[in-house]
């Protein structure tokens, strides 16, 4: 019984200490202060599991269609993605995106790591606690988002020249 009371007292003291640390202004929310490696690892693992668990929309049949891929490149280049993730020639990539933590993912890598429904889910809904916005919330249609997914899936094999041609202003 005494032992249980002791554990209970410890738990209460721990909760008070955590509240003082978090609400007393001791914890730093600064973007330029690194998280302990274990926190980054946990956040990345939770992110991956959450995306995999939620991405249930079925991909449309036309993802391999070259016209859809081209349309996706155009939308990708104008909607804001390049600021953070760059594009094949990195032309419009924004210097300020270096100030984001976690750093915006390399989409050539993500093209292989995530399925089309997972990419769709991420772009549509965004990711909490990262700089990744919800483009659904920002007004992009599902059709536009699927076109972007079609483009990202092909990204590892798209040449700089093709990207430039597809995204040049009319
Ligand atoms: C303001 C900067 C910013 C913009 C704009 C942005 N992203 Fe992101 N994106 C991020 C950050 C930060 C992450 C989180 C890094 C990570 O997942 O490792 C991320 C993650 C992702 C991921 C990987 C998510 C995962 O499964 O882990 C994909 C795919 C992605 N973004 C695609 C896009 C696309 C497509 C657009 C444009 C429609 C876009 N992003 C616009 C910052 C941005």
Boltz pocket constraint, residues with backbone or C-beta under 6 A from the ligand:
constraints:
  - pocket:
      binder: B
      contacts: [[A, 47], [A, 51], [A, 76], [A, 79], [A, 80], [A, 81], [A, 82], [A, 83], [A, 84], [A, 85], [A, 97], [A, 100], [A, 101], [A, 102], [A, 103], [A, 104], [A, 105], [A, 107], [A, 110], [A, 114], [A, 118], [A, 119], [A, 122], [A, 123], [A, 127], [A, 130], [A, 131], [A, 132], [A, 133], [A, 135], [A, 148]]
      max_distance: 6.0
